Amino acid sequence: MNNPSDSDGIWKRAEIESPCVKLCQIHPEARICIGCYRTMEEIGAWSRMTPEARREVMAELPERAPQLRKRRGGRAGRQDR
């Protein structure tokens, strides 16, 4: 019998992995995902993007993190307004 791990290499692709961290919520002001920092358009098109386009997006992601202003909930959040 074949060992299942032997066939794992067959299914692996040389693709850029998705930056998704399963924390999917779009920031209301910045319009980017608070988990992976991609735009909704980038998320939707990811499976159809070329490896080069994916690399470009991945290179931009670290610069996007500072765009997210931390939101505070409850009374403390209302006092900032």
PAMI-764401 format. One line per 5 residues: number of its first residue (from 1); for each residue x, y, z of C-alpha. Coordinates in steps of 0.2 Angstrom, whole numbers. Example, Ala and Ser with C-alpha at 12.3 -4.5 7.8 and 13.67 -1.06 7.14 Angstrom:
BEGIN
1 = 62 -22 39; 68 -5 36
This chain:
BEGIN
1 = 0 0 0; 5 18 -3; 9 29 12; -3 44 11; 12 55 15
6 = 20 49 -1; 7 57 -11; 7 74 -2; 21 80 -13; 10 77 -29
11 = -4 89 -23; 8 103 -17; 10 118 -28; 23 131 -30; 10 145 -26
16 = 11 160 -14; 1 155 1; -14 166 6; -10 178 20; -27 174 28
21 = -26 171 47; -45 167 49; -48 184 57; -59 190 43; -67 207 47
26 = -66 223 36; -61 239 45; -75 251 42; -63 266 38; -48 258 30
31 = -58 246 20; -45 232 23; -46 215 32; -40 217 50; -33 200 50
36 = -23 199 33; -23 218 28; -30 214 11; -43 223 2; -60 215 -2
41 = -55 215 -20; -39 206 -17; -47 193 -6; -60 190 -20; -47 189 -34
46 = -33 179 -24; -37 162 -32; -36 170 -49; -20 181 -47; -4 176 -54
51 = 11 172 -43; 18 189 -47; 2 198 -43; 1 189 -26; 20 193 -22
56 = 16 212 -25; 1 211 -13; 11 202 0; 25 215 -1; 12 229 2
61 = 4 221 17; 16 226 31; 14 244 26; -5 243 28; -5 238 46
66 = -3 256 53; -18 261 43; -29 252 56; -33 264 70; -37 253 85
71 = -55 254 90; -60 254 108; -77 248 113; -88 252 127; -88 268 137
76 = -69 271 133; -72 271 115; -86 284 116; -75 296 127; -63 297 112
81 = -75 306 101
